[in-house]
Amino acid sequence: MRIQFSLSCQKGTIIPINYQSEISHWIFTVLSNAGAELSTWVQQRGFDLGSRNFKLFTFSPLAIYPYEMDQVKQEFKLLGNQVKLNISIYLDPSFEQQVVHLFRQVPLPLGTLENRPAQFEVKHWQIMPHPVFKETLQFKAVSPVSITTIEEVKSANPYLLPDNDQYDISFFNHAVRRFKAAMQYKSLAALKLLDPSFPMHYRLLGQAKSRLIHLKPNTDNISQLRGFAYEFEVSMPVPLMEFCYYAGFGEYPHLGFGFVEMK
């Protein structure tokens, strides 16, 4: 499911340029308030909302126009009173209304207003239509996609460039690994979710732009992550395509990476 939220704030609110940790924390906090039915559904898939190990979600950058940016202080000053945010979760569609209700109850604490903590409240929302998934689709990475090598011992710079000749191997390895985790590590072939003979294919479209995101303290103990914003074409089984679309492409989608839109 995907939801577009309009969040209200006061003019003059100041937020950091790197705000991904705060939004990730907010989503975890909201989902931890889920009722018994949703919590049970998540637990049946091997996750627990309370311990924050359910990471099958991602989110877009904030749409915050108009604003002023202070490069020295690394912060935005909002000149309007509303921002937009898209949240994408790999979840049964039957929980859509419940999830919207949860987000409506909890303001997003982010930034400051006149040196006091600021909050953003959900004012409007829209559940986005469910697209038709095909075996080959083209996407635009709205938030950067982070892909590292699949070697157990990571190098000092493990991030792969999207035009690297080994990129597709890691790209699909991370996708299948996360999908298997979501299916409790059961055989995807036995579940008829993935045909081992399917010729998965990745193709970079145009130029990729590097993005380095600095993160505040988080459950993964990661201080910064690098990803790339780019357009790409990918061929994979439809269930895997749908999973990546909602749960995010690449690594660490729950920290604001891998949110894509169809071209």
N, C-alpha and C positions, 0 to 999 in steps of 0.2 A: 504494500500500500504506500501511496505517496500523498502527503498533505502539504498544501501551501498555506502558511500562516502569515497574517498581517499582525505585526506586534506594535503596540502603541508605546510611545515614549514622550519625554518632554524635549522641546527644542533646547539645544545647548548641551545635551548629554554627550559625554566624552567616553569613547570606548577604545580599547587597544586595537592596533592593526591585527595582531594575532589573538583572535578571540575564540579559536576552535575548542580549547580546553573547557571554557565556560559553557559553551553550547553542549558539548559532549556530556559534561557533568549534569546539566539541566535535563537532558534526555534520559540519562540513567535515573535521575531522581524522580522524574515523572513516571517512568515505567515501573519503578519500584513500588508505586502506589496502586498497581493493578489489582483488580479483584481476583477472587479465587479461580474463576473460569479461565481467565487469560494466564494467570500464573501457572495453573495446571497444564495448559497447552504448551507453555514454554518448558516446563519441567519435563514433560513427556518427550521432549526433544533434547534432553540432557543439559538444559541451561537453568539458571536461577537468577531471577531479576534482582533479588536482594544482594547477591554477591557480585553483581555487575559483570558476570561472565557471558551474558547475552549481548553479543556484539554484532548482530546481524542487522545493522542499520548504518545509514550515512546521512549526510546533510549538505546542502548547498552553501556557498558563501552568502553572507547577508547582502541584500539589496538595500543600500543605505543612501541613495541619492536623494537630495543634495547634501554635501558635506564639505568640510575643510579638513585637510590632512596636514599634520605636523610631522615631518620626516624625522626631526631630531628626537622628539618625544615618542615617536612611533605610535601615534594615536589619531583617531578621527574625532572631529567635532560635528555632531549631527545638526543640520540646519532645518530638518523637517521633524515631524512628530510620528513618523511611522517607518518601519523597516519590514522587509519580507524575507521569509525563510522557508525553504522546502526541506521536509524531512521524509526520508525513504526508509521503510522497514520491511524486512522479509517476514510477513505475518499473514495468517489466514484472513481473508477479506471480511469475515464475519465479525472481526473485532474492530473494524474501522471506527464506528461511532463511539465505542468505549474508549478507544485511544484518543480521539478528538476531545472527549469529555475530560480525560485525565489532563491533557495539556491545557485546557481552559482553566483548570483549577490552580495551576502553579505558575506564577510569574517567572520570567527569566532574569536572574540577577546578573547584570553586566554593566561594567563601567561606572562612571560617577557623574553626578550632577551637583555643581557647586560644592565639590569636595565631599559629597555624601554618596553612599552606594545608590546606584540607579537600578530601576527595574523596568522590564518590558512585559506588558500584559497582552494576552491573545485577545484580539478584537474581532477579527474575521478569519475564516478558514475555508478552504476548498479541497475536497477530496478529489484528487486528479483521476481522470479516466484511466482505465487499465488498457495499455496498448496491446496490439496484436504482435506476438513474438514470432519471429521467423528464424531459420537456421543461419541466415546471414543478415547482419544489420550494420549500419554505420552509426557511430556515436560521437558526441562532442563531450570531452571531459570538462565539466563546469568547475569542479574542484580538482586539484591535481591527483593523478594516479601515481602511487608509490609502488615500485617493483624492485625487489632486491634479488641477488643471486640465491639459488637454492642450495648452495653449499652450507654445510653445518657450521663451519668456521667462517664468520664474516670478515671481510677485509675492512680496512679503515674507511673506505668509501664503497659500500656494497650496492649503491643504487645504480640500476641499469638505465641507460638512455633508451628511449623508445625506438631508436634506429639501430640498436645493438643487435648483432646477429643471433645472440642468445636470449633476446628479450622475450620472444614468443614462448620459449620453454618455461621460463619462470612465470610468465603471465598466466599460462594455462595451469601450471603446477599449483600456484596459489589459489586459483579459482576452484579447481577440483578439490583441493585440500579443505578449503572452507566449506564447500558444499557437502563434503563427506561428514564434516563435523556437525553440520546442521541436520544431517540424516543419521546422527549417532554412529557414524563410522560403519554403517551397514554398506553392503555392496551396492553401488549405484547401478551396476549392470543388472543385478538380481531384482532391484526395484524398478527396472526399466526406465531409469532416469538418464542413463548415459550408456551409449553403445561404444565399447572400446575401439571399434574399427572406424568410428566417425572421424573424418579428416578435419580436425580443428585447424583453423587458419587465422592469423592476425596480420593486418597490414596498416602501417602508419600512413595517414593522409596529411600531407603538408608538413609544416614545421612544428616542433614541440618547444614549449617554453618552460624553463626550470622554475620551480617555486620551492623556497625553503621556509618552512613554517616553524616558528618557535613555540613550544608548548609549556604551559604551566604544569605544576605537579599533577600527575595522573596515575591511574592504576597500573599503567604499563611502564612507569618510570622512564619515559622517553622525554628528552628535553627539546629535541628538534627532529623534524622529518623532512626529507626532500621528495618531491614528486614532480610530475610534468603535466602541463595542460596541453592537450592535443586532440586531434580528431583521428578516428581510426575505424577500420572495418574489421569485423570479427565473425568467424563462422564457428558455431558450437551447437551441441544439442539444445533444443528449445528449453527444457527444464533448467539447464545450467545458465542459459542466456537470461531467463527470467530471474533466477536467483541473483546473478551478478547485477542486474539492473536495479533490483530492490535492495539488496544487501551491500552493494558497492563493489566496484572493480578494484583489484590490487590488494594491498595490505593496509591495515589500520583504517578502514572506512569509518569506524566509530569515532575516530579523531578528526573527522572532517575531510577525508580523502575518498576519491573514487566515485563521486556523484556525477552521473552522466545524463545527458539528454539525447534522445534519438534525433538524428539528422533528417 
